[in-house]
Amino acid sequence: MPSSGWPMRRTPIPGKGRSLLPPERSNRQDEMMRDQKEREQETQEAEPGHGASSSSESDGVEAMVDIGPAGSEDEAGGLTVLERELADLSDRHLRLAAEFENYRKRTREELLSSGTRAQASLVATLLDALDDFKRIIELDEAQASLESVLEGIQLVERKLQRSLSEAGVEWVEPWGEAFDPERMEAVMRVPTEVEEEDDTVDQVFQRGVEFKGHLVRPARVTVRKLDA
């Protein structure tokens, strides 16, 4: 449009520069905008917290990861304690085994020594009896009488019996007892007409010997047998 040279006046447009909405709606819109801004601000403020939580979780994971070496150290320490206890038990077992072996050797030596002493004591007694017999044999025939020789022999016999009894010897002399094949040996049968005497010892030809419950030799006897 061609200018006429005169300045033009602009007619103001109604509502230009201000809200055309009613006051109530404008206020409501402002409140909604403020609420949205507050929510955005709260969200922004919450984000660092979330990062801190993530950091805490990460720290927890790292802590859990760090537990591994500590647990391994505890297990290694437990194994060391067990190995030390096992070594102590093994050492104690070896010491006990050595002590027991020494005890067995000592006991065996003591038994052998005790048996040797007992045998030596019996040998000494037999030597005394042998010396007595030698003195009897060496008697002067012109001066010794038969009676004195018998007395000497009887003295030696009593001495020997006493020594053997003290050593644990028991004599088996089953006169009139029931025949026992475990302790006796029948050398002859003697007939009898008495029923009560059947299978009993009539005479003892040689007495038996037991030593501390063990039969050294059976008694040699005659046995009565009832005539059929």
C-alpha positions in Angstrom: 0.0 0.0 0.0 1.6 3.4 -1.0 2.6 5.6 1.8 1.1 9.0 2.0 3.9 10.4 4.1 1.9 10.5 7.2 2.9 8.2 10.1 0.6 5.4 10.6 -0.9 4.6 14.0 -1.2 1.1 15.0 -4.5 0.2 16.5 -3.9 -1.9 19.6 -5.3 -5.4 19.4 -7.5 -6.3 22.3 -5.9 -8.8 24.6 -2.4 -8.5 23.2 0.2 -8.9 26.0 -2.1 -10.4 28.5 -3.9 -13.6 28.9 -7.2 -13.9 27.2 -8.3 -16.7 29.6 -10.6 -16.0 32.5 -8.8 -15.3 35.8 -9.9 -18.7 37.3 -8.4 -20.7 34.5 -5.3 -18.7 34.4 -4.7 -19.2 38.1 -5.3 -23.0 37.7 -2.8 -23.1 34.8 -0.2 -21.3 36.9 -0.7 -23.8 39.8 -0.3 -26.7 37.4 2.9 -25.3 36.0 4.2 -24.7 39.5 3.4 -28.3 40.5 5.1 -29.6 37.4 8.2 -27.5 38.2 8.2 -28.8 41.8 8.0 -32.4 40.6 10.8 -31.8 38.1 12.9 -30.3 40.9 12.1 -33.2 43.3 13.1 -35.6 40.5 16.4 -33.8 40.0 17.0 -33.8 43.7 16.2 -37.5 43.9 18.7 -38.4 41.2 21.8 -37.8 43.3 20.2 -39.9 46.0 19.7 -42.7 43.5 23.3 -42.4 42.5 24.3 -42.6 46.2 22.1 -45.7 46.5 23.8 -47.2 43.5 27.1 -46.3 45.0 26.1 -48.0 48.3 25.1 -51.1 46.4 28.3 -51.0 44.5 30.2 -50.6 47.7 28.2 -53.5 49.1 29.1 -55.6 46.1 32.7 -54.7 46.5 32.5 -55.5 50.2 31.0 -58.9 49.3 33.8 -59.4 46.7 36.4 -58.4 49.3 35.0 -61.1 51.7 36.4 -63.8 49.4 40.1 -63.3 50.4 39.2 -62.9 54.0 37.2 -66.2 53.9 40.1 -67.9 52.2 42.4 -66.6 54.9 40.1 -68.0 57.6 39.9 -71.4 55.8 43.7 -71.4 55.4 44.1 -70.6 59.1 41.6 -73.4 60.0 43.6 -75.8 57.9 46.8 -74.8 59.6 45.2 -75.4 63.0 44.0 -78.8 61.9 47.4 -79.7 60.5 49.0 -78.7 63.7 46.6 -80.7 65.8 47.1 -83.7 63.5 50.8 -83.4 63.8 50.4 -83.3 67.6 48.2 -86.4 67.6 50.6 -88.2 65.4 53.6 -87.3 67.6 51.6 -88.4 70.7 50.7 -91.7 69.0 54.4 -92.3 68.1 55.4 -91.6 71.7 52.8 -93.9 73.1 53.8 -96.6 70.7 57.4 -96.2 71.7 56.6 -96.2 75.4 54.4 -99.4 75.0 57.2 -101.1 73.1 59.6 -100.2 75.9 57.1 -101.5 78.4 56.8 -104.8 76.6 60.6 -105.2 76.4 60.9 -104.3 80.1 58.2 -106.7 81.1 59.6 -109.5 79.0 63.1 -108.9 80.5 61.6 -108.8 84.0 59.7 -112.1 83.4 62.8 -113.7 82.0 64.8 -112.4 85.0 62.2 -113.6 87.4 62.0 -117.0 85.8 65.8 -117.2 85.8 65.9 -116.3 89.5 63.3 -119.0 90.3 65.2 -121.6 88.4 68.4 -120.6 90.0 66.8 -121.0 93.4 65.5 -124.5 92.5 69.0 -125.4 91.1 70.6 -124.3 94.4 68.2 -126.6 96.3 68.9 -129.5 94.1 72.6 -128.9 94.5 72.2 -129.0 98.3 70.4 -132.4 97.9 73.1 -133.6 95.6 75.8 -132.6 98.1 73.9 -134.5 100.8 73.8 -137.6 98.5 77.5 -137.2 97.9 78.3 -137.2 101.6 76.2 -140.3 102.1 78.1 -142.1 99.3 81.4 -141.0 100.8 80.7 -142.5 104.2 83.3 -145.0 105.4 81.9 -148.4 104.9 83.6 -149.7 108.1 82.0 -147.0 110.2 78.7 -146.4 108.5 75.7 -148.6 109.3 72.8 -149.4 107.1 70.6 -147.5 109.5 72.6 -144.3 109.2 72.6 -144.5 105.4 68.8 -144.9 105.3 68.4 -142.0 107.7 70.6 -139.9 105.4 68.6 -140.8 102.3 65.3 -140.1 104.0 66.6 -136.7 105.1 67.6 -135.8 101.6 64.2 -137.0 100.2 62.3 -134.8 102.7 64.5 -131.9 101.9 63.9 -132.3 98.1 60.1 -132.7 98.5 60.0 -129.5 100.6 62.0 -127.6 98.1 59.9 -128.8 95.2 56.6 -128.1 97.0 57.8 -124.5 97.7 58.6 -124.2 94.0 54.9 -125.1 93.1 55.1 -128.9 92.6 52.1 -131.0 93.7 52.2 -134.7 94.1 49.4 -136.9 92.6 48.8 -139.9 94.9 45.3 -141.1 94.1 45.0 -144.0 96.6 41.4 -145.3 96.5 40.2 -142.6 94.2 38.2 -143.0 91.0 40.4 -143.6 88.1 40.9 -140.4 86.1 42.5 -141.0 82.7 43.5 -137.3 82.5 45.8 -137.6 85.5 46.5 -141.3 85.8 47.9 -144.1 83.7 46.6 -147.7 84.3 49.4 -150.2 84.3 47.3 -153.2 85.5 43.8 -154.3 86.3 42.9 -155.9 89.6 39.7 -157.9 89.8 37.2 -157.1 92.5 33.8 -158.5 93.6 32.7 -155.3 95.4 30.6 -153.1 93.1 31.6 -149.9 94.9 35.3 -150.6 94.2 34.8 -150.9 90.4 37.1 -148.6 88.4 39.0 -147.2 91.5 42.8 -147.1 92.1 44.1 -150.0 94.0 47.9 -149.1 94.2 50.1 -146.3 93.1 53.3 -147.5 91.5 54.6 -144.1 90.7 53.1 -140.9 91.9 52.2 -138.2 89.5 53.5 -134.6 89.5 51.7 -131.3 88.7 53.4 -128.0 88.5 51.2 -124.9 89.0 48.1 -126.6 87.6 49.9 -128.4 84.7 50.4 -132.1 84.6 54.1 -132.9 84.5 53.6 -136.7 84.5 50.6 -138.9 85.3 50.4 -141.2 88.2 51.0 -144.9 87.3 48.4 -147.0 89.1 46.6 -150.3 89.2 42.8 -150.2 88.7 40.1 -152.4 90.3 37.6 -153.9 87.9 34.4 -155.7 88.8 34.3 -159.3 87.7 31.5 -159.9 85.2 
